[in-house]
């Protein structure tokens, strides 16, 4: 079992285990959580801001960016200088 420390400056975490922790599965589950949040906003008249922040990233990031833009999720891309 791999040990991972949680970032102490974050207030909320989504933890996945087993098959649910594959990169593709996590992307799908996050997209579903975002859709559910939007439905709650529409139904209750509440506002939960959703924004995607991309720092570095890999090949899966392109799919994630496309999903965010298709859902009208604002996107912030941070260029990491070396």
VENQUIQUI-V513905 format. One record per residue. N is the residue number from 1. RES is the residue in three letters. SS is DSSP state (~ for helix, > for strand, _ for the rest). PSI is psi in whole degrees, -180 to 180 (NA if undefined). Layout:
n:N res:RES ss:SS psi:PSI
n:N res:RES ss:SS psi:PSI
This chain:
n:1 res:UNK ss:_ psi:131
n:2 res:UNK ss:_ psi:132
n:3 res:UNK ss:_ psi:133
n:4 res:UNK ss:_ psi:132
n:5 res:UNK ss:_ psi:143
n:6 res:UNK ss:_ psi:145
n:7 res:UNK ss:_ psi:116
n:8 res:UNK ss:_ psi:-16
n:9 res:UNK ss:_ psi:-2
n:10 res:UNK ss:_ psi:148
n:11 res:UNK ss:_ psi:-21
n:12 res:UNK ss:_ psi:148
n:13 res:UNK ss:_ psi:147
n:14 res:UNK ss:_ psi:117
n:15 res:UNK ss:_ psi:131
n:16 res:UNK ss:_ psi:146
n:17 res:UNK ss:_ psi:152
n:18 res:UNK ss:~ psi:-140
n:19 res:UNK ss:~ psi:-28
n:20 res:UNK ss:~ psi:-11
n:21 res:UNK ss:~ psi:4
n:22 res:UNK ss:_ psi:152
n:23 res:UNK ss:~ psi:-45
n:24 res:UNK ss:~ psi:-43
n:25 res:UNK ss:~ psi:-41
n:26 res:UNK ss:~ psi:-41
n:27 res:UNK ss:~ psi:-44
n:28 res:UNK ss:~ psi:-46
n:29 res:UNK ss:~ psi:-39
n:30 res:UNK ss:~ psi:-41
n:31 res:UNK ss:~ psi:-39
n:32 res:UNK ss:~ psi:-39
n:33 res:UNK ss:~ psi:-41
n:34 res:UNK ss:~ psi:-43
n:35 res:UNK ss:~ psi:-43
n:36 res:UNK ss:~ psi:-41
n:37 res:UNK ss:~ psi:-40
n:38 res:UNK ss:~ psi:-39
n:39 res:UNK ss:~ psi:-41
n:40 res:UNK ss:~ psi:-44
n:41 res:UNK ss:~ psi:-47
n:42 res:UNK ss:~ psi:-40
n:43 res:UNK ss:~ psi:-44
n:44 res:UNK ss:~ psi:-6
n:45 res:UNK ss:_ psi:17
n:46 res:UNK ss:_ psi:169
n:47 res:UNK ss:_ psi:116
n:48 res:UNK ss:_ psi:108
n:49 res:UNK ss:_ psi:137
n:50 res:UNK ss:_ psi:127
n:51 res:UNK ss:> psi:144
n:52 res:UNK ss:> psi:133
n:53 res:UNK ss:> psi:120
n:54 res:UNK ss:> psi:119
n:55 res:UNK ss:> psi:117
n:56 res:UNK ss:_ psi:-127
n:57 res:UNK ss:_ psi:172
n:58 res:UNK ss:_ psi:-155
n:59 res:UNK ss:~ psi:-38
n:60 res:UNK ss:~ psi:-21
n:61 res:UNK ss:~ psi:-32
n:62 res:UNK ss:~ psi:-45
n:63 res:UNK ss:~ psi:-42
n:64 res:UNK ss:~ psi:-43
n:65 res:UNK ss:~ psi:-45
n:66 res:UNK ss:~ psi:-44
n:67 res:UNK ss:~ psi:-41
n:68 res:UNK ss:~ psi:-46
n:69 res:UNK ss:~ psi:-38
n:70 res:UNK ss:~ psi:-29
n:71 res:UNK ss:_ psi:7
n:72 res:UNK ss:_ psi:31
n:73 res:UNK ss:_ psi:126
n:74 res:UNK ss:> psi:145
n:75 res:UNK ss:> psi:129
n:76 res:UNK ss:> psi:123
n:77 res:UNK ss:> psi:124
n:78 res:UNK ss:> psi:121
n:79 res:UNK ss:_ psi:124
n:80 res:UNK ss:_ psi:122
n:81 res:UNK ss:_ psi:147
n:82 res:UNK ss:_ psi:NA
